[in-house]
């Protein structure tokens, strides 16, 4: 299948990534070892889409693709590939192709690649860099993981604070080392302390004699090289920033962070929260079976332990269940409703903690709100389940028992959904990591105890 054939009926999907027809055609070209057709199919794709293709095909096809097409792999494609298979891809690339690819990248992208590689492959990439670039990358790698120092790029466009717009424009036109993308010219004093920045749009629109300080942005602020990258992402999102300078302990300029890097961190934080809430670690679809199993097994073991705890609560009321078999039918409803309600509150709470919307100043107001929401929902479903229990089993008291148990469990679900992640956060533990397990356990235990306990008191 040629490029023209693939393009038939795929226009809309192709605008937003490679569709199944193209991926199938690429697989066929790999199987036929047709390098020409493979190039024809791959060349129109954006680097991010090429990375998607490399991630979607099997390991064997991936190796064959890289052997046929390795000369076309550039730095942008390499930086887009999922970290789970990036090391594998780099291992298949000839040394000269890898060297050319990393030389194209800004220092922050090189650091991002190096972070996920073993030392031997890190050495190969560092050896491919020019001496100045290697020093810059090694300095960035010396900062702690997940710090602003790792996130920043060291290619920074600066201008003395006393320059005019004309001098700055002349400087930009004369230089050939400028980064591929930058948004501000950073103004510095004689000691390289950043004192402001000028947006490129304002610079180009200003008259030549205008002092740069007169058109500097009001939004200027700096980030310390040791700040957590999550804090950096928060600052960008909170203050609608495009780029900001990074300074060392003495306030000297050492780099710059741009919005694409900050948004990548936000995306990673969101993904991490979702995965951790589900107890699946930080895996991806490209992970191998053993890696995926290793990530999921510990939390499944924790869930097993908590399930046993809930079962022990049930065993306390074994005699009650034997006398009133209807309780065994209705128990899962109480537990399921509590678990779902707790998960709803938990998800909102974890996200609010991550975005710093849930703080000490509004915590108790939110707790009261969730308790009231749980009470209202509990009363609504108590009426429904009370009627269902009465009609189903012909006993009004069974309906009353499950109704009261429903109210109790939904109130507890709302409170635990907000308080468990807050307490974990106060203890220095990621609230997304295990909150779901604890909230579900609490609603199961309380739900079973309330339902079976009330049944034992009222019905026997």
C-alpha positions as CSV (number, residue, x, y, z in Angstrom):
1,X,0.0,0.0,0.0
2,X,1.5,3.3,-1.1
3,X,1.3,6.7,0.6
4,X,-1.4,7.9,-1.9
5,X,-3.5,4.8,-1.1
6,X,-3.1,5.3,2.6
7,X,-4.2,8.9,2.4
8,X,-7.6,7.8,0.9
9,X,-10.4,8.3,3.4
10,X,-8.1,9.1,6.2
11,X,-7.8,12.9,6.0
12,X,-9.5,13.8,9.3
13,X,-7.8,11.1,11.4
14,X,-4.3,11.7,9.9
15,X,-4.5,15.3,11.1
16,X,-4.4,14.0,14.7
17,X,-2.0,11.0,14.5
18,X,-1.4,7.9,12.4
19,X,-4.6,5.8,11.9
20,X,-4.8,2.1,11.7
21,X,-4.5,1.9,7.9
22,X,-1.2,3.7,8.0
23,X,0.2,1.6,10.9
24,X,-0.9,-1.6,9.0
25,X,0.8,-0.3,5.9
26,X,4.0,0.4,7.9
27,X,3.9,-3.1,9.3
28,X,3.5,-4.5,5.8
29,X,6.5,-2.5,4.6
30,X,8.6,-3.7,7.5
31,X,7.6,-7.3,6.8
32,X,8.5,-6.8,3.1
33,X,11.8,-5.1,4.1
34,X,10.8,-2.3,1.7
35,X,12.9,0.7,2.9
36,X,11.6,2.9,0.2
37,X,8.0,2.4,0.9
38,X,8.6,2.7,4.7
39,X,10.3,6.1,4.1
40,X,7.3,7.1,1.9
41,X,4.9,6.2,4.7
42,X,6.8,7.6,7.6
43,X,8.2,10.9,6.1
44,X,4.9,12.9,6.2
45,X,4.3,12.1,9.9
46,X,5.0,14.5,12.7
47,X,7.8,13.3,15.1
48,X,5.2,12.7,17.8
49,X,3.2,10.5,15.5
50,X,6.4,8.6,14.4
51,X,7.0,8.0,18.1
52,X,3.5,6.7,18.5
53,X,4.0,4.2,15.6
54,X,7.3,3.0,17.2
55,X,5.5,2.5,20.5
56,X,2.5,0.7,18.9
57,X,4.3,-2.0,17.0
58,X,5.8,-5.2,18.5
59,X,9.4,-5.3,19.7
60,X,10.4,-7.4,16.7
61,X,8.8,-5.0,14.3
62,X,10.4,-2.1,16.2
63,X,13.8,-3.5,15.7
64,X,13.2,-4.2,12.0
65,X,11.9,-0.7,11.5
66,X,14.9,0.9,13.1
67,X,17.3,-1.2,11.0
68,X,15.5,-0.2,7.8
69,X,14.9,3.4,8.8
70,X,17.4,4.3,11.5
71,X,19.1,7.0,9.4
72,X,15.9,9.1,9.6
73,X,15.6,9.1,13.4
74,X,16.3,12.6,14.7
75,X,16.5,14.2,18.1
76,X,12.8,15.4,18.1
77,X,11.6,11.8,17.4
78,X,13.9,10.5,20.1
79,X,12.6,12.9,22.7
80,X,8.9,12.0,21.9
81,X,9.4,8.3,22.4
82,X,7.9,6.8,25.6
83,X,10.6,6.4,28.3
84,X,9.5,2.8,28.7
85,X,11.0,1.8,25.3
86,X,13.5,4.7,24.7
87,X,16.4,2.7,26.0
88,X,15.5,-0.2,23.7
89,X,15.3,2.2,20.7
90,X,18.6,3.9,21.5
91,X,20.2,0.4,21.7
92,X,19.2,-0.3,18.1
93,X,20.5,3.0,16.7
94,X,24.0,3.2,15.1
95,X,26.4,5.4,17.0
96,X,26.6,8.1,14.3
97,X,22.8,8.3,14.0
98,X,22.5,8.7,17.8
99,X,25.2,11.3,17.9
100,X,23.5,13.4,15.1
101,X,20.1,13.1,16.9
102,X,21.2,14.3,20.3
103,X,23.3,17.2,18.9
104,X,20.0,18.7,17.5
105,X,18.4,18.9,21.0
106,X,18.4,21.6,23.6
107,X,20.1,20.7,26.8
108,X,16.8,20.1,28.7
109,X,15.7,17.5,26.1
110,X,19.1,15.7,26.3
111,X,18.8,15.6,30.1
112,X,15.2,14.2,29.8
113,X,16.6,11.4,27.7
114,X,19.6,10.7,29.9
115,X,17.5,10.4,33.1
116,X,15.9,7.2,31.9
117,X,19.0,5.4,30.6
118,X,21.6,3.2,32.3
119,X,25.1,4.6,32.7
120,X,26.7,2.8,29.6
121,X,24.1,4.4,27.3
122,X,24.4,7.8,29.1
123,X,28.1,7.7,28.3
124,X,27.4,7.0,24.6
125,X,25.2,10.1,24.4
126,X,27.5,12.3,26.4
127,X,30.4,11.3,24.2
128,X,28.4,12.4,21.1
129,X,28.0,16.0,22.4
130,X,30.4,18.8,21.8
131,X,32.5,19.8,24.8
132,X,30.4,22.9,25.8
133,X,27.1,21.0,25.4
134,X,28.4,18.1,27.4
135,X,29.5,20.4,30.3
136,X,26.0,22.1,30.3
137,X,24.2,18.7,30.3
138,X,26.5,17.3,33.1
139,X,25.8,20.4,35.2
140,X,22.1,19.9,34.8
141,X,22.4,16.2,35.7
142,X,24.2,17.2,38.9
143,X,21.0,18.7,40.3
144,X,18.5,16.5,42.2
145,X,15.9,14.5,40.2
146,X,12.6,16.3,39.8
147,X,14.2,19.7,40.5
148,X,14.1,22.9,38.4
149,X,17.8,22.3,37.6
150,X,16.9,19.1,35.7
151,X,14.0,20.8,33.9
152,X,15.6,23.9,32.7
153,X,17.5,24.5,29.4
154,X,20.8,26.2,29.6
155,X,20.5,28.0,26.2
156,X,19.4,31.4,27.4
157,X,18.9,34.6,25.4
158,X,20.1,37.5,27.6
159,X,20.7,41.2,27.2
160,X,22.2,43.9,29.4
161,X,19.5,45.9,31.3
162,X,20.7,49.2,29.8
163,X,20.2,48.1,26.1
164,X,17.7,49.6,23.8
165,X,15.3,47.7,21.5
166,X,17.4,48.3,18.5
167,X,20.5,46.9,20.2
168,X,18.6,43.8,21.2
169,X,17.2,43.2,17.7
170,X,20.6,43.7,16.2
171,X,22.1,41.1,18.6
172,X,19.4,38.5,17.8
173,X,19.9,38.9,14.1
174,X,23.7,38.5,14.4
175,X,23.6,35.3,16.5
176,X,23.3,31.8,15.0
177,X,23.3,29.8,18.3
178,X,19.8,30.9,19.5
179,X,17.5,28.2,20.8
180,X,14.8,26.8,18.3
181,X,12.1,28.2,20.6
182,X,12.3,31.1,23.1
183,X,9.8,33.7,24.2
184,X,11.6,36.3,26.2
185,X,14.9,38.1,26.2
186,X,16.1,38.1,29.8
187,X,17.6,41.3,31.1
188,X,20.6,41.0,33.5
189,X,22.7,43.2,35.6
190,X,26.6,43.2,35.4
191,X,26.6,40.2,37.9
192,X,24.3,38.1,35.7
193,X,21.4,38.6,38.1
194,X,18.1,38.6,36.1
195,X,16.2,41.8,36.6
196,X,13.3,41.4,34.1
197,X,12.4,40.1,30.7
198,X,11.0,41.4,27.5
199,X,8.5,39.4,25.3
200,X,9.6,39.1,21.7
201,X,6.4,40.6,20.4
202,X,6.9,43.8,22.4
203,X,10.6,43.9,21.4
204,X,9.7,43.7,17.7
205,X,6.9,46.3,18.0
206,X,9.0,48.8,20.0
207,X,10.8,51.8,18.5
208,X,14.5,51.3,18.2
209,X,15.5,53.9,20.9
210,X,13.1,52.4,23.5
211,X,15.0,51.1,26.6
212,X,14.3,47.5,27.2
213,X,13.4,48.2,30.8
214,X,10.5,50.3,29.6
215,X,8.9,47.3,27.8
216,X,9.7,44.7,30.4
217,X,6.9,42.4,31.5
218,X,5.1,42.9,34.8
219,X,4.8,39.1,35.3
220,X,8.6,38.7,35.8
221,X,9.6,36.3,38.6
222,X,12.5,33.8,39.0
223,X,12.7,30.2,40.1
224,X,15.4,28.7,42.2
225,X,17.4,25.9,40.7
226,X,16.6,23.6,43.6
227,X,12.8,24.1,43.5
228,X,10.6,21.0,42.9
229,X,9.5,20.7,39.3
230,X,5.9,20.2,40.6
231,X,6.2,23.7,42.2
232,X,7.5,25.1,38.9
233,X,4.5,23.7,37.0
234,X,2.2,25.2,39.6
235,X,3.8,28.6,39.2
236,X,3.4,28.5,35.4
237,X,-0.2,27.4,35.6
238,X,-1.2,29.7,38.4
239,X,0.4,32.9,36.9
240,X,-0.1,32.1,33.2
241,X,3.6,32.2,32.4
242,X,5.3,31.4,29.1
243,X,8.9,31.2,30.4
244,X,10.9,32.2,33.4
245,X,14.6,32.4,34.4
246,X,16.2,29.9,36.8
247,X,18.7,31.2,39.3
248,X,21.2,29.5,41.6
249,X,21.7,30.1,45.4
250,X,23.4,33.4,44.7
251,X,20.7,34.7,42.4
252,X,22.8,34.3,39.2
253,X,21.1,33.2,36.0
254,X,21.8,29.6,35.2
255,X,19.0,28.6,32.8
256,X,15.4,29.1,31.7
257,X,12.3,27.0,31.8
258,X,9.7,27.3,29.1
259,X,6.0,26.5,29.1
260,X,6.3,23.3,27.1
261,X,8.5,21.8,29.8
262,X,6.2,23.0,32.6
263,X,3.1,21.6,30.9
264,X,4.9,18.3,30.4
265,X,5.4,18.1,34.2
266,X,1.7,18.9,34.7
267,X,0.7,16.2,32.3
268,X,3.0,13.7,34.1
269,X,1.6,14.7,37.5
270,X,-2.0,14.2,36.2
271,X,-1.1,10.8,34.7
272,X,0.7,9.8,37.9
273,X,-2.2,10.7,40.1
274,X,-4.7,8.7,37.9
275,X,-2.4,5.6,37.8
276,X,-1.7,5.7,41.5
277,X,-5.3,6.1,42.4
278,X,-5.9,2.8,40.5
279,X,-2.8,1.2,42.2
280,X,-1.0,0.6,38.9
281,X,2.2,2.6,39.6
282,X,3.7,4.5,36.7
283,X,3.5,1.9,34.0
284,X,2.7,2.4,30.3
285,X,1.3,0.2,27.5
286,X,4.9,-0.3,26.3
287,X,6.0,-2.0,29.5
288,X,6.8,-5.7,29.4
289,X,4.8,-8.3,31.3
290,X,7.2,-8.7,34.1
291,X,7.5,-4.9,34.7
292,X,3.7,-4.5,34.7
293,X,3.2,-7.4,37.1
294,X,5.9,-6.1,39.5
295,X,4.2,-2.7,39.5
296,X,0.7,-4.0,40.2
297,X,1.4,-7.0,42.5
298,X,2.1,-5.0,45.7
299,X,-1.1,-3.1,45.7
300,X,-3.1,-6.2,44.8
301,X,-1.6,-7.7,47.9
302,X,-2.6,-4.7,50.0
303,X,-6.1,-4.9,48.6
304,X,-6.2,-8.6,49.5
305,X,-5.2,-7.8,53.1
306,X,-7.9,-5.1,53.4
307,X,-10.5,-7.5,51.8
308,X,-9.6,-10.1,54.5
309,X,-10.2,-7.4,57.1
310,X,-13.7,-6.7,55.7
311,X,-14.4,-10.4,55.7
312,X,-13.4,-10.6,59.3
313,X,-16.1,-8.0,60.1
314,X,-18.6,-10.1,58.3
315,X,-17.6,-13.3,60.2
316,X,-18.5,-11.5,63.5
317,X,-22.1,-11.6,62.3
318,X,-22.1,-15.1,60.9
319,X,-24.9,-16.2,63.1
320,X,-27.1,-13.2,62.1
321,X,-26.6,-13.9,58.4
322,X,-27.5,-17.6,58.9
323,X,-30.8,-16.6,60.5
324,X,-31.6,-13.9,57.9
325,X,-30.3,-15.0,54.5
326,X,-31.6,-11.8,52.9
327,X,-28.7,-9.9,54.6
328,X,-26.2,-11.8,52.4
329,X,-28.1,-10.6,49.3
330,X,-28.1,-6.9,50.4
331,X,-24.6,-6.6,51.9
332,X,-22.8,-5.9,48.6
333,X,-25.2,-3.0,47.9
334,X,-24.2,-1.2,51.0
335,X,-20.5,-1.7,50.5
336,X,-20.6,-0.8,46.8
337,X,-22.5,2.4,47.3
338,X,-20.1,3.5,50.1
339,X,-17.1,2.6,48.0
340,X,-18.3,4.5,44.9
341,X,-19.2,7.6,47.0
342,X,-15.8,7.5,48.7
343,X,-14.0,7.3,45.4
344,X,-15.9,10.3,44.1
345,X,-14.9,12.4,47.0
346,X,-11.4,11.0,47.0
347,X,-10.8,11.8,43.4
348,X,-11.9,15.5,43.9
349,X,-9.8,15.8,47.0
350,X,-6.6,14.3,45.5
351,X,-6.8,16.7,42.5
352,X,-7.6,19.7,44.8
353,X,-4.5,18.9,46.9
354,X,-2.3,18.6,43.8
355,X,-3.6,22.0,42.5
356,X,-3.4,23.5,46.0
357,X,-7.0,24.4,46.0
358,X,-7.6,22.4,49.2
359,X,-5.7,24.1,52.0
360,X,-5.9,24.5,55.8
361,X,-8.0,27.7,55.3
362,X,-10.9,25.9,53.6
363,X,-10.4,22.3,54.8
364,X,-13.2,22.2,57.4
365,X,-15.6,24.0,55.1
366,X,-15.0,21.3,52.5
367,X,-15.3,18.5,55.1
368,X,-18.7,19.9,56.2
369,X,-19.8,20.1,52.7
370,X,-18.9,16.5,51.9
371,X,-20.6,15.3,55.1
372,X,-23.8,17.1,54.1
373,X,-23.6,15.8,50.6
374,X,-23.1,12.3,52.0
375,X,-26.1,12.7,54.3
376,X,-28.4,14.0,51.5
377,X,-27.3,11.2,49.1
378,X,-27.6,8.7,51.9
379,X,-31.2,9.8,52.7
380,X,-32.2,9.7,49.0
381,X,-30.9,6.2,48.5
382,X,-32.1,5.1,51.9
383,X,-35.7,5.8,50.7
384,X,-35.1,3.9,47.5
385,X,-33.4,0.9,49.1
386,X,-35.9,0.9,52.0
387,X,-38.7,0.5,49.5
388,X,-36.7,-2.1,47.5
389,X,-35.9,-4.1,50.7
390,X,-39.5,-4.0,51.8
391,X,-41.0,-5.1,48.4
392,X,-38.2,-7.7,47.7
393,X,-38.3,-9.5,51.1
394,X,-41.7,-8.5,52.4
395,X,-40.3,-7.1,55.6
396,X,-40.5,-3.4,56.3
397,X,-37.7,-3.6,58.9
398,X,-35.2,-5.0,56.5
399,X,-35.9,-1.9,54.3
400,X,-35.4,0.3,57.4
401,X,-32.1,-1.4,58.4
402,X,-30.5,-1.1,54.9
403,X,-31.8,2.5,54.7
404,X,-30.1,3.6,57.9
405,X,-26.9,1.7,57.0
406,X,-26.9,3.5,53.7
407,X,-27.1,6.9,55.4
408,X,-24.3,6.0,57.8
409,X,-22.0,4.6,55.1
410,X,-22.4,7.4,52.7
411,X,-21.6,10.0,55.3
412,X,-18.5,8.0,56.3
413,X,-17.6,7.7,52.7
414,X,-17.7,11.5,52.2
415,X,-15.7,12.2,55.3
416,X,-13.0,9.5,54.6
417,X,-12.8,10.5,51.0
418,X,-11.6,14.0,52.1
419,X,-9.8,13.3,55.3
420,X,-7.7,10.3,54.3
421,X,-5.8,12.0,51.5
422,X,-5.4,15.2,53.6
423,X,-3.9,13.1,56.5
424,X,-1.6,11.3,54.1
425,X,-0.5,14.6,52.6
426,X,0.3,15.9,56.1
427,X,2.3,12.8,56.8
428,X,4.4,13.4,53.7
429,X,2.9,10.6,51.7
430,X,1.6,11.1,48.2
431,X,-2.2,11.1,48.7
432,X,-2.8,9.4,45.4
433,X,-0.6,6.5,46.3
434,X,-2.8,4.5,48.7
435,X,-5.8,6.7,49.6
436,X,-8.1,4.6,47.5
437,X,-7.3,1.4,49.4
438,X,-7.8,3.0,52.8
439,X,-11.1,4.7,51.8
440,X,-12.5,1.5,50.3
441,X,-11.5,-0.5,53.4
442,X,-13.2,2.1,55.7
443,X,-16.4,2.1,53.7
444,X,-16.5,-1.7,53.5
445,X,-15.8,-2.1,57.2
446,X,-18.3,0.6,58.4
447,X,-20.9,-0.5,55.9
448,X,-20.8,-4.2,56.9
449,X,-20.7,-3.4,60.6
450,X,-23.5,-0.8,60.4
451,X,-25.8,-3.0,58.3
452,X,-25.2,-6.4,60.0
453,X,-25.0,-4.8,63.5
454,X,-28.3,-3.0,63.1
455,X,-29.9,-6.1,61.6
456,X,-28.8,-8.1,64.6
457,X,-30.3,-5.6,67.0
458,X,-33.5,-4.9,65.2
459,X,-34.4,-8.1,63.4
460,X,-33.4,-10.7,65.9
